[in-house]
Amino acid sequence: MIRRATKLDKIRWVIVYSIDFVNLFSLFGYYDLYVRWDAGVPWPVILTGVVLLVAFNVLATRPHRVAMRGGRRPTAILAVTGVIILVMAAGLFMWAIPTWLGMLGPFVRRRTIVILSVLSVVLFNLYAALLSGFLVWELLLVQSVFTGMGAGGVLTNLWLWRVAKEAYEGQEAQARLAVSEERLRFARDLNALLGQSLTDIAARTEGASRTLPADPAAAAEEMFEVRDLARRSLREVRSVVQGYRAVDLDELLASVRAVLEAADVRCTVRAETGSLSPETRTLLATVVREGATNVLKHSTAERCTITIEDGVLEMSNDGVSGPAGEHAPNGLAGLAQRVRAVGGTLEAAPTHQGGYLLRAAVPA
């Protein structure tokens, strides 16, 4: 599952688990309860505190994950945990308060979190001062630091998530825009080519139909020209389609390297492509693309090396976890037939060092 996860998924996991560290603040409460029990507080009170704190810790992991998925505010969870911290605060237990403020952060305005954070520190310490008869400055300092770290840390992580998501969506939008622009370019080329050709064919055919009653020979000659025009148009259309389907080898190598490195596969490319014919470049580009797909789908590779020299492509990677099966007809097996059709060879097999080697040799 990790290998198939997108970069955005991995960023989300990192941010979610880093936000979970806010829950560690409430773990100090278990030590606090132990100290109180050791100081003579009745065990039923301590047990009640432990049960409430465990329930709070279990529920505290949910709101952040809901927020990262863009779900609705978990009002019930926030309300239940809010009641828990009020009950525990009545017993001068403040360790869960910073965590609860962090849980609330994704679902309210930043100003609201700041106000609630200040009020929680002020009211709790005033309550403690009324019960003890004096203000405990150490308690005020600890709660202020923990509250600032809890609420501020969550807000910072959520801001980082929004930035990462916007950047990822921007990349996807650029990719879709590039595809749309290429489709429009292809449509314009076909429109310019076929529009003129079909207009000429229609005009000449209409002229031949008017000439036919008076001069059949001239009409026949005009139709022969229409036939030649149609054949030229067909060749031009095929030329445009072939150019559209052609793949730029250098651009594909750069793209494959970027994709592999984005998947945490260290990729090295050494390619001499200047002397290759357009047909050879397109064929090798197709092999590289299929090889990269297999690396991502069928291995746990950490390294990949791509070399091209004198029409010979070698693509090797590590991370082969088992014996290689038969090649799919529409995968390497189909590519092998295309390579053999131009007088080349294609081989793909595991190596003795635990890797995998894809080798294609075509006439340069």
C-alpha positions in Angstrom: 0.0 0.0 0.0 2.9 2.4 0.8 4.5 1.8 -2.6 1.2 2.8 -4.3 0.6 5.8 -2.2 0.9 9.2 -3.8 3.3 11.9 -2.5 0.3 13.7 -1.1 -0.8 10.6 0.8 2.7 10.4 2.4 2.6 14.1 3.3 -0.8 13.6 4.9 0.4 10.6 7.0 3.4 12.6 8.2 1.3 15.5 9.3 -1.3 13.4 10.9 1.2 11.4 13.0 3.1 14.6 13.9 -0.2 16.1 15.1 -0.7 13.0 17.3 2.3 14.1 19.3 0.0 16.7 20.8 -1.7 13.8 22.6 1.6 13.2 24.5 0.8 16.2 26.6 -2.1 14.4 28.2 0.2 11.4 29.0 1.8 13.5 31.7 -1.6 13.1 33.4 -0.9 9.4 34.2 2.1 10.4 36.2 0.1 13.1 37.9 -2.5 10.5 38.9 0.2 8.2 40.2 1.7 11.0 42.3 -1.8 11.8 43.7 -2.4 8.1 44.5 1.0 7.9 46.2 0.0 11.0 48.2 -3.1 9.3 49.6 -5.9 10.2 47.2 -8.5 7.3 47.3 -8.0 4.7 44.6 -11.6 5.0 43.3 -10.9 8.6 42.4 -7.6 7.7 40.7 -9.3 4.8 38.8 -12.0 7.2 37.6 -9.3 9.6 36.4 -7.4 6.9 34.6 -10.6 5.7 32.8 -11.5 9.2 31.8 -8.0 9.9 30.5 -7.9 6.7 28.5 -11.2 7.5 26.9 -9.9 11.0 26.1 -6.7 9.6 24.5 -8.6 7.2 22.3 -11.1 9.8 21.1 -8.4 12.5 20.6 -6.9 10.7 17.6 -10.1 11.0 15.5 -10.7 14.7 14.8 -7.4 15.4 13.1 -7.9 12.5 10.7 -11.4 13.7 9.9 -10.0 17.2 9.3 -7.3 16.0 7.0 -9.9 14.1 4.9 -12.1 17.2 4.7 -14.9 15.5 6.6 -17.6 17.2 8.7 -16.8 18.4 12.2 -17.0 15.5 14.7 -19.3 17.4 17.1 -20.0 14.4 19.3 -16.4 13.6 19.9 -15.5 17.2 20.6 -18.4 17.5 23.1 -17.6 14.2 24.9 -13.9 15.1 25.3 -14.9 18.6 26.3 -17.0 17.2 29.2 -14.1 15.0 30.2 -11.7 17.9 30.5 -14.2 19.9 32.5 -14.7 17.0 34.9 -11.0 16.5 35.3 -10.3 20.3 35.5 -12.7 20.3 38.5 -10.1 18.1 40.2 -7.2 20.5 39.2 -6.2 18.2 36.4 -5.1 20.4 33.4 -3.0 18.0 31.3 -5.8 17.2 28.7 -6.8 20.8 28.1 -4.0 21.7 25.6 -4.7 18.5 23.6 -8.5 19.3 23.5 -7.7 22.8 22.2 -5.5 21.2 19.5 -8.4 18.9 18.6 -10.7 21.9 18.2 -8.2 23.8 16.0 -9.2 22.4 12.6 -12.9 23.2 13.0 -13.0 26.8 14.3 -11.5 30.1 13.4 -7.9 30.9 14.5 -9.2 33.8 16.6 -11.5 31.5 18.5 -8.6 29.1 19.3 -6.5 32.0 20.6 -9.4 33.3 22.8 -10.2 29.8 24.2 -6.5 29.2 24.9 -6.1 32.4 26.9 -9.4 31.8 28.7 -8.5 28.2 29.6 -5.2 29.3 31.2 -6.7 32.2 33.0 -9.8 30.5 34.3 -8.0 27.3 35.4 -5.3 29.1 37.3 -7.9 31.4 38.9 -9.8 28.3 40.0 -6.6 26.7 41.3 -5.8 29.9 43.2 -9.2 30.1 44.8 -8.9 26.5 46.1 -5.3 26.8 47.3 -5.4 30.4 48.4 -2.5 31.5 46.3 -1.4 31.6 42.6 0.9 28.7 41.6 3.3 30.4 39.1 4.8 27.1 38.0 1.4 25.7 37.1 0.6 28.9 35.1 3.9 28.6 33.2 3.6 24.9 32.4 0.0 25.3 31.2 0.8 28.3 29.1 3.7 26.5 27.4 1.7 23.3 26.7 -1.3 25.3 25.5 0.8 27.3 23.1 2.6 24.2 21.8 -0.6 22.2 21.4 -2.8 24.8 19.7 0.0 26.4 17.8 1.5 23.1 16.6 -1.8 21.9 15.2 -2.5 25.2 13.4 1.0 25.1 11.9 0.6 21.6 10.7 -2.8 22.3 9.2 -1.3 25.3 7.4 1.5 23.1 6.0 -1.1 20.6 4.8 -3.1 23.2 3.0 0.1 24.5 1.3 1.1 20.9 0.2 -2.4 20.1 -1.0 -2.6 23.3 -3.1 0.8 22.6 -4.6 -0.2 19.1 -5.5 -3.5 20.2 -7.0 -1.6 22.8 -8.9 0.7 20.2 -10.4 -2.3 18.1 -11.4 -4.0 21.1 -12.9 -0.8 21.9 -15.0 -0.8 18.3 -16.2 -4.5 18.4 -17.2 -3.8 21.8 -18.9 -0.9 20.4 -20.9 -3.1 17.5 -22.1 -5.9 19.9 -23.0 -3.5 22.1 -24.9 -2.1 19.2 -26.8 -5.6 18.0 -27.7 -6.4 21.5 -28.9 -3.2 21.7 -31.0 -4.0 18.3 -32.6 -7.6 19.4 -33.3 -6.4 22.7 -34.9 -3.9 20.8 -37.1 -6.6 18.4 -38.3 -9.1 21.2 -38.8 -6.7 23.2 -40.9 -5.6 20.1 -42.9 -9.0 18.4 -43.4 -10.9 21.7 -43.7 -9.0 22.9 -46.8 -8.7 19.4 -48.3 -12.4 18.6 -48.0 -13.4 22.1 -49.3 -11.3 21.4 -52.4 -12.7 18.0 -52.9 -16.3 19.3 -52.5 -15.7 22.1 -55.0 -14.0 19.9 -57.6 -16.7 17.2 -57.2 -19.4 19.8 -57.8 -17.6 21.1 -60.8 -17.3 17.6 -62.2 -21.0 17.0 -61.7 -21.8 20.2 -63.7 -19.3 19.2 -66.5 -20.5 15.6 -66.8 -23.6 16.1 -69.1 -21.6 18.3 -71.6 -18.1 16.7 -71.4 -17.9 13.3 -69.7 -14.1 13.0 -70.5 -13.4 16.3 -68.7 -15.5 15.3 -65.8 -13.7 12.0 -65.5 -10.3 13.8 -65.6 -11.6 16.1 -62.8 -12.6 13.1 -60.7 -9.2 11.5 -61.2 -7.7 14.7 -59.7 -10.2 14.5 -56.9 -9.0 10.9 -56.2 -5.4 12.1 -56.1 -6.3 14.9 -53.8 -8.1 12.5 -51.4 -5.1 10.3 -51.4 -2.7 13.2 -50.6 -5.1 14.3 -47.8 -5.0 10.8 -46.4 -1.2 10.7 -46.4 -1.1 14.1 -44.7 -3.6 12.9 -42.0 -1.5 9.8 -41.3 1.6 12.0 -41.1 -0.1 14.2 -38.5 -1.3 11.3 -36.5 2.1 9.6 -36.6 3.7 12.8 -35.4 1.1 13.1 -32.6 1.8 9.6 -31.4 5.5 10.0 -31.5 7.2 10.2 -28.1 10.2 12.5 -27.4 12.8 10.2 -25.8 14.7 13.0 -24.0 11.5 14.4 -22.5 10.3 10.9 -21.5 13.7 10.1 -19.8 13.4 13.3 -17.7 9.8 12.5 -16.8 10.6 8.9 -15.9 13.5 10.1 -13.7 11.2 12.6 -11.9 8.5 10.0 -11.3 10.8 7.4 -10.0 12.6 9.8 -7.6 9.2 11.0 -6.4 8.5 7.4 -5.5 11.8 7.3 -3.5 13.7 5.4 -6.2 17.2 6.8 -6.9 17.4 7.0 -10.7 20.6 7.5 -12.8 20.3 8.2 -16.5 23.1 8.1 -19.0 21.8 8.4 -22.5 23.3 9.2 -25.9 20.3 9.9 -28.1 21.6 12.5 -30.6 22.4 9.9 -33.4 19.2 7.9 -33.1 16.5 8.1 -35.8 13.0 9.3 -34.9 11.6 5.9 -35.2 14.2 4.4 -32.9 13.8 7.2 -30.4 10.0 6.6 -30.3 10.4 2.8 -29.9 13.0 3.2 -27.1 10.9 5.7 -25.4 8.0 3.2 -25.3 10.3 0.6 -23.8 11.5 3.0 -21.1 8.0 3.9 -20.2 6.9 0.3 -19.9 10.0 -0.5 -17.9 9.4 2.4 -15.4 5.8 1.2 -15.0 7.1 -2.3 -14.1 9.6 -0.9 -11.6 6.8 1.0 -9.8 4.2 -1.8 -9.9 6.2 -5.0 -9.5 9.2 -4.2 -7.3 10.3 -2.4 -4.2 13.2 -0.8 -5.9 15.5 1.8 -4.3 17.8 2.2 -7.3 17.3 2.3 -11.0 19.8 2.9 -13.8 19.0 3.7 -17.4 21.7 3.7 -20.1 21.3 4.2 -23.9 24.3 3.9 -26.2 24.4 3.0 -29.9 20.7 2.0 -29.9 21.1 -0.3 -26.9 18.9 0.4 -24.0 19.6 -1.1 -20.6 17.3 -0.5 -17.6 18.2 -2.2 -14.4 16.7 -2.0 -10.9 16.9 -3.7 -7.5 14.1 -4.7 -5.3 12.9 -7.8 -7.0 10.9 -9.7 -4.4 10.1 -12.9 -6.2 10.4 -14.8 -9.5 9.3 -12.9 -12.6 6.3 -14.2 -14.4 5.4 -14.3 -18.1 5.2 -10.9 -19.8 1.7 -9.6 -20.6 0.8 -9.5 -24.3 0.2 -5.8 -24.0 3.3 -5.2 -22.0 6.9 -6.3 -22.6 5.8 -9.2 -24.7 4.0 -6.8 -27.1 7.0 -4.5 -27.1 9.3 -7.4 -27.9 7.3 -8.1 -31.1 7.6 -4.5 -32.1 11.3 -4.5 -31.5 11.8 -7.7 -33.5 9.8 -6.2 -36.3 12.5 -3.6 -36.9 15.3 -6.1 -36.6 16.1 -5.6 -32.9 15.9 -7.7 -29.7 14.3 -7.2 -26.3 15.2 -9.2 -23.2 14.0 -8.9 -19.6 14.9 -11.2 -16.8 16.1 -11.2 -13.1 19.9 -10.9 -12.5 22.0 -13.0 -10.2 22.5 -10.0 -7.9 18.8 -9.9 -7.0 17.9 -7.2 -9.5 16.2 -7.0 -12.8 17.5 -6.1 -16.3 15.5 -4.9 -19.3 17.7 -4.7 -22.4 16.5 -3.6 -25.9 18.8 -3.3 -28.9 17.5 -1.7 -32.1 19.1 -0.4 -35.2 20.4 3.1 -34.5 
